[in-house]
Amino acid sequence: MSIAPLSKEMQLRVGLANPFEINYEIGDGRYNDEDDIAGLDRALSTLTYRPFEKQEDPDRFITRDMDVAIRNFQKDNNLKTDGWLKPGGETQLALNEQMVKYASQNQPVRKSTPKPQQTDNSQTDATGRRVSDANVAIPTRKPDTERERKAAILDDNKKAPFHILPNPKANGKEPLHAWNFWSEVKENERTIEAEAKKAGVDPDFVKAIVHLETTQGWYDRLKLGNKTIRPMNVHAEEWKDLGYSREDLKVSEKNVQAGIRLISKIQNRMPGASSEEIASVYNSLGTRKVTDYGTRVKKLMQEKPWEKQNGKKK
């Protein structure tokens, strides 16, 4: 069998100990991150399970043909043939093993050639819809990450994916609408330190959030009935099941207590996570990447602008 030359990217990747990595589950009904799928398509192409040109122009969504390729790879390697991959799972590990073999042998390690995928109007996708094109994207039925995370925060017996990705584009600079003289850290400092200690949360992390929310979220002063309430901008309706009413959250001490309780619950579900990761989820529960907010909180923890204030605000 003649082997076409690898793309420059794949030449580099097949020389790595772990040339194929994913951050989320892949497959029908799974998370299906576009970058993960592109990496998978390149890997399958390298091992001749997908057309060679996919190394240069990979798909970024699951198709019928890709689903067939995943299953054929799994079958050839005596794995469960379900069309699914998860980070650190047996299919990902097997792909890495075969990619390393490819790099050392300079030939594909495929054991068999599957029959071409047949497509006709009798095929249906995961929702029962008829399809006639092998390249039609399979509906992914992506999990409602925000809903699942909220359920897991409120109920310790429920699980949800809290892992988020780094984001080098996240901007932690102070925005133009940040008015530092409105910071409410000093007037809540004793409560923050006491409640943070009880909850096992870094008090400077809480102070950074309070500072950010009260200097950048000051616009709630301009209207009544805001959904979120300072100093920690806790969403009254969204988090009522934490045990705090809207009237409770109008009391600064209880507001800080509620915010810290929420942070603690997020922190417990993200062991080893950085401050910017936890802050990103605190601000945007369904986020998949570090946000500007998270990066800003990290920077505020380093700068501690509230220490420049003298005494309590009048």
PyMOL commands that set and color helices and strands:
alter all, ss='L'
color gray80, all
select helices_A, chain A and resi 8-13+34-46+52-55+64-76+90-105+145-154+180-182+185-199+203-216+218-222+240-242+246-249+252-268+275-283+292-303+305-308
alter helices_A, ss='H'
color red, helices_A
select strands_A, chain A and resi 228-229+234-235
alter strands_A, ss='S'
color yellow, strands_A
deselect
rebuild
show_as cartoon
